[in-house]
Amino acid sequence: MLRRLTWPPTVHDGDLAWKAVFWQCTAKPEDALLGSPKIAALSKKQDLIRARVHPPHCIIGSNLSRKKSAIITYHSLDDSGSNISISPVLFRAHLDALVSGSFKVVSLASVLDNPGSIAITFDDGYRNFLKVALPLLNEYRMTATVFVVSGYCGRYNEWPSRVKKLPRLETLSWAEVREISQAGLAIGAHTVNHPNLTNLPAKDVAQELRDCRSDIEDRIGLPVDTLAYPYGATSAAVCEIAKREFRLACGVQPQFVSPASDPFDLPRIDAGYLRKLYWLSNLNTGLGSAYVAAQRRVAAVRARFAKPG
């Protein structure tokens, strides 16, 4: 038996998604509060919450096994608690969950060719990637793509369009970008100045993308063929320009990757949606699919009421 709950867009995101997934079955949320010993132990840490495991009769199938993949987006690994920050403790727990769940982690460049896989990306190129993420990725033998803002390497995230309430963070220097590349991780383009590309004329969009790509290639000595649109902001015109410079490009629409996905607007699931370890651990279940769909609807509501620019 299925029933649909009334959608309440004013509810806190986490509660909204939790309610949304339960329209798929008649189970009560309080029936699903037991966690595995491993996850329960992790959840005792300050950054994690009590793990929840859905009852068996609520499982409606696996997404990743149905030829859908996922791209997870991180920004900064720090303890500030900001919208773009994930703590180092939680990031390690994420990697452990990927291993424990037998998720196949692949490079961004090959995610479309590996149905059921997961790719890891980092936007903005913060310096804490080198100190925190790189050692952990090496420990877990995983790869990632780091998208850098070429005009701000070795500086701070003080680009003109930066949201003021976000923390002031150091970015990777060119020497550090080169070190990450030499460690075998991919470096991608995130423009020169981190603008909302949809607000720029076509010639300025082309210059932002072309100059960023060439800046990075000159520094690391390797081709750069991936792009992440700042703020995920793109349009048909921007995508057409991106096609001249890159092989694929990423947006921020919270959705799974499938063979039907546009390679120049690949959807990604922000790590902020996965602060509750439960959702990452169950990303490959029907319950996880419902959660991602809920976040997509929340994002659509936010975009609808967002201020222009």
C-alpha positions as CSV (number, residue, x, y, z in Angstrom):
1,M,0.0,0.0,0.0
2,L,1.3,3.4,-0.9
3,R,0.4,6.8,0.4
4,R,1.7,10.3,-0.4
5,L,2.3,12.8,2.3
6,T,1.4,16.5,1.7
7,W,4.5,18.3,0.6
8,P,5.5,21.0,3.2
9,P,8.3,23.2,1.7
10,T,8.6,25.3,4.9
11,V,9.8,22.3,6.9
12,H,13.6,22.0,7.6
13,D,15.3,20.2,4.7
14,G,16.3,17.1,6.7
15,D,12.8,16.7,8.2
16,L,11.3,17.3,4.8
17,A,13.3,14.7,3.1
18,W,12.7,12.2,6.0
19,K,9.0,12.7,5.6
20,A,9.2,12.5,1.8
21,V,10.8,9.1,1.7
22,F,8.1,7.7,3.9
23,W,5.3,8.4,1.5
24,Q,6.5,5.2,-0.2
25,C,5.3,2.9,2.5
26,T,3.0,2.9,5.5
27,A,5.8,2.4,8.0
28,K,6.2,4.9,10.7
29,P,9.5,6.8,11.0
30,E,9.9,5.7,14.5
31,D,9.9,2.1,13.3
32,A,13.2,2.7,11.6
33,L,15.6,3.9,14.3
34,L,17.9,1.0,14.7
35,G,21.4,1.2,13.3
36,S,24.2,-1.3,12.7
37,P,26.9,-1.5,15.4
38,K,29.4,0.1,13.1
39,I,27.3,3.1,12.1
40,A,25.9,3.4,15.6
41,A,29.5,3.7,16.9
42,L,30.3,6.4,14.4
43,S,27.2,8.3,15.2
44,K,28.5,8.9,18.7
45,K,30.9,11.4,17.3
46,Q,29.8,15.0,17.4
47,D,29.5,15.4,13.7
48,L,27.3,12.4,13.2
49,I,23.7,11.6,14.2
50,R,21.9,8.5,15.3
51,A,22.0,6.1,12.3
52,R,18.7,4.9,10.9
53,V,18.0,1.7,9.0
54,H,14.8,1.4,7.1
55,P,12.6,-1.7,7.6
56,P,12.9,-4.3,4.9
57,H,9.4,-3.8,3.6
58,C,10.2,-0.2,2.8
59,I,13.0,-1.1,0.3
60,I,11.9,-0.3,-3.2
61,G,15.1,-1.4,-5.1
62,S,18.6,-0.2,-5.7
63,N,19.4,2.8,-7.9
64,L,23.0,2.3,-8.5
65,S,22.4,-1.4,-9.4
66,R,19.8,-0.1,-11.9
67,K,22.5,1.5,-14.0
68,K,22.4,4.8,-12.2
69,S,25.6,6.4,-10.8
70,A,26.2,9.3,-8.5
71,I,28.7,12.2,-8.3
72,I,29.2,13.5,-4.8
73,T,30.4,17.2,-4.4
74,Y,32.5,18.5,-1.6
75,H,34.0,21.9,-1.1
76,S,35.9,22.6,2.2
77,L,36.9,20.0,4.8
78,D,36.8,22.0,8.1
79,D,35.0,22.3,11.4
80,S,33.3,25.6,10.8
81,G,29.9,24.1,10.1
82,S,29.3,26.3,7.1
83,N,27.1,25.4,4.2
84,I,30.1,24.4,2.1
85,S,32.0,22.6,4.9
86,I,32.2,19.0,5.9
87,S,34.3,18.1,9.0
88,P,37.3,15.8,8.5
89,V,35.8,13.3,10.8
90,L,32.6,13.1,8.7
91,F,34.6,12.9,5.5
92,R,36.5,9.9,6.8
93,A,33.2,8.3,7.8
94,H,31.9,8.9,4.3
95,L,34.9,7.1,2.8
96,D,34.4,4.3,5.2
97,A,30.8,4.0,4.3
98,L,31.6,3.8,0.6
99,V,34.0,1.0,1.3
100,S,31.7,-0.8,3.7
101,G,28.8,-0.5,1.2
102,S,30.9,-1.9,-1.6
103,F,30.4,1.2,-3.7
104,K,32.6,1.3,-6.8
105,V,34.4,4.7,-6.7
106,V,35.7,5.8,-10.2
107,S,37.1,8.9,-11.7
108,L,34.7,11.6,-12.9
109,A,35.9,11.0,-16.5
110,S,34.7,7.4,-16.4
111,V,31.5,7.7,-14.3
112,L,29.3,7.6,-17.4
113,D,31.1,4.5,-18.6
114,N,30.6,2.7,-15.3
115,P,26.9,2.3,-14.4
116,G,26.3,1.9,-10.7
117,S,29.5,3.8,-9.7
118,I,30.3,6.8,-7.6
119,A,32.7,9.7,-8.5
120,I,34.0,12.2,-5.9
121,T,34.6,15.9,-6.7
122,F,35.8,19.0,-4.8
123,D,34.9,22.5,-5.9
124,D,36.9,25.7,-5.4
125,G,40.3,24.0,-4.6
126,Y,40.6,24.8,-0.9
127,R,44.0,24.2,0.7
128,N,42.6,21.8,3.3
129,F,42.1,19.3,0.4
130,L,45.9,18.8,0.5
131,K,46.1,18.5,4.2
132,V,42.9,16.4,4.9
133,A,41.4,14.9,1.7
134,L,44.5,13.7,-0.1
135,P,45.9,11.6,2.7
136,L,42.5,10.0,3.3
137,L,41.9,9.3,-0.4
138,N,45.3,7.7,-0.6
139,E,44.6,5.6,2.5
140,Y,41.3,4.4,1.0
141,R,42.8,4.1,-2.5
142,M,40.2,6.3,-4.0
143,T,40.4,9.1,-6.6
144,A,38.7,12.4,-7.0
145,T,38.6,15.5,-9.3
146,V,39.5,18.9,-7.8
147,F,38.0,21.9,-9.6
148,V,40.2,25.0,-9.1
149,V,39.5,28.7,-9.6
150,S,42.6,29.6,-11.6
151,G,42.6,33.3,-10.8
152,Y,42.6,32.7,-7.1
153,C,45.1,29.9,-6.6
154,G,47.4,30.7,-3.7
155,R,44.9,33.3,-2.3
156,Y,41.6,33.2,-0.5
157,N,38.1,32.5,-1.7
158,E,37.4,36.3,-2.0
159,W,36.1,36.3,-5.5
160,P,33.5,39.0,-6.2
161,S,30.5,36.8,-6.1
162,R,31.4,35.0,-2.9
163,V,28.6,34.7,-0.3
164,K,29.7,36.9,2.6
165,K,28.5,34.6,5.3
166,L,30.9,31.8,4.1
167,P,34.2,31.4,5.9
168,R,37.3,33.0,4.5
169,L,39.4,30.0,3.3
170,E,42.8,29.6,1.8
171,T,43.0,28.1,-1.7
172,L,45.6,25.7,-3.1
173,S,48.8,27.3,-4.5
174,W,49.9,26.3,-8.0
175,A,52.7,24.2,-6.5
176,E,50.1,22.3,-4.4
177,V,47.8,21.9,-7.4
178,R,50.7,20.4,-9.3
179,E,51.4,18.1,-6.3
180,I,47.8,16.8,-6.3
181,S,48.0,16.2,-10.1
182,Q,51.3,14.3,-9.7
183,A,49.6,12.2,-7.0
184,G,47.3,10.9,-9.8
185,L,44.2,12.9,-9.1
186,A,42.4,14.9,-11.8
187,I,42.4,18.7,-11.9
188,G,39.3,20.4,-13.5
189,A,38.4,23.9,-14.4
190,H,36.1,26.1,-12.2
191,T,36.6,29.3,-14.2
192,V,39.1,32.2,-13.5
193,N,37.0,34.4,-11.2
194,H,34.1,32.1,-10.1
195,P,31.3,34.2,-11.6
196,N,27.7,33.1,-12.3
197,L,28.3,32.4,-16.0
198,T,24.6,32.9,-16.9
199,N,25.1,36.6,-16.0
200,L,27.9,37.2,-18.5
201,P,27.9,37.9,-22.2
202,A,29.0,35.0,-24.4
203,K,32.5,36.4,-25.1
204,D,33.2,36.7,-21.4
205,V,32.0,33.2,-20.7
206,A,34.3,31.9,-23.4
207,Q,37.2,33.8,-21.9
208,E,36.5,32.5,-18.4
209,L,36.5,28.9,-19.6
210,R,39.3,29.1,-22.1
211,D,41.7,31.1,-19.8
212,C,41.0,28.8,-16.8
213,R,41.7,25.7,-18.8
214,S,44.9,27.0,-20.3
215,D,46.1,28.4,-17.0
216,I,45.8,25.0,-15.4
217,E,47.3,23.1,-18.3
218,D,50.3,25.4,-18.3
219,R,50.9,24.8,-14.6
220,I,50.4,21.0,-14.4
221,G,51.5,20.0,-17.9
222,L,48.4,17.9,-18.6
223,P,45.2,18.4,-20.6
224,V,42.2,19.6,-18.6
225,D,38.9,18.4,-20.0
226,T,36.4,18.7,-17.2
227,L,34.5,21.8,-15.9
228,A,32.3,22.6,-12.9
229,Y,30.0,25.6,-13.4
230,P,30.3,28.0,-10.4
231,Y,27.1,27.7,-8.4
232,G,26.0,25.2,-10.9
233,A,24.6,28.1,-12.9
234,T,24.4,27.2,-16.6
235,S,22.1,27.6,-19.6
236,A,21.9,26.2,-23.1
237,A,24.2,29.0,-24.4
238,V,26.8,28.4,-21.7
239,C,26.7,24.6,-22.3
240,E,27.4,25.2,-26.0
241,I,30.5,27.3,-25.1
242,A,31.7,24.7,-22.7
243,K,31.5,22.0,-25.4
244,R,34.2,23.9,-27.3
245,E,36.7,23.6,-24.4
246,F,35.9,20.5,-22.4
247,R,34.7,16.8,-22.7
248,L,32.2,17.1,-19.9
249,A,30.9,19.6,-17.3
250,C,29.1,19.4,-14.0
251,G,26.2,21.2,-12.5
252,V,24.7,20.9,-9.0
253,Q,21.2,19.4,-9.6
254,P,20.8,16.8,-6.9
255,Q,20.1,13.7,-9.0
256,F,21.6,10.4,-10.0
257,V,23.7,10.1,-13.2
258,S,22.2,7.8,-15.9
259,P,23.0,7.1,-19.5
260,A,20.4,9.8,-20.3
261,S,22.3,12.5,-18.4
262,D,23.6,15.5,-20.3
263,P,27.4,15.2,-20.2
264,F,27.6,19.0,-20.1
265,D,25.3,19.4,-17.2
266,L,26.0,16.3,-15.1
267,P,24.0,16.2,-11.9
268,R,25.8,16.0,-8.5
269,I,24.7,15.2,-5.0
270,D,26.2,17.8,-2.6
271,A,27.9,16.3,0.5
272,G,25.8,18.7,2.6
273,Y,22.8,16.5,1.9
274,L,24.8,13.6,3.3
275,R,25.7,15.0,6.7
276,K,23.5,12.2,8.2
277,L,25.7,9.2,7.4
278,Y,22.5,7.1,7.0
279,W,21.7,8.7,3.7
280,L,25.1,8.0,2.2
281,S,25.1,4.4,3.5
282,N,21.7,3.9,1.8
283,L,22.3,5.9,-1.3
284,N,22.0,2.7,-3.4
285,T,18.5,1.9,-2.1
286,G,15.1,3.0,-3.0
287,L,14.9,5.0,0.2
288,G,18.0,6.8,-0.8
289,S,16.5,7.6,-4.2
290,A,13.4,9.1,-2.5
291,Y,15.7,11.2,-0.3
292,V,17.6,12.6,-3.3
293,A,14.3,13.3,-5.1
294,A,13.1,15.2,-2.0
295,Q,16.3,17.3,-2.0
296,R,15.8,18.0,-5.7
297,R,12.3,19.3,-5.0
298,V,13.6,21.5,-2.1
299,A,16.3,22.9,-4.4
300,A,13.7,23.7,-7.0
301,V,11.6,25.6,-4.5
302,R,14.7,27.5,-3.3
303,A,15.6,28.4,-6.9
304,R,12.1,29.6,-7.6
305,F,12.2,32.1,-4.8
306,A,15.9,33.0,-5.0
307,K,16.9,36.6,-5.7
308,P,18.1,37.2,-9.2
309,G,21.9,37.3,-9.8
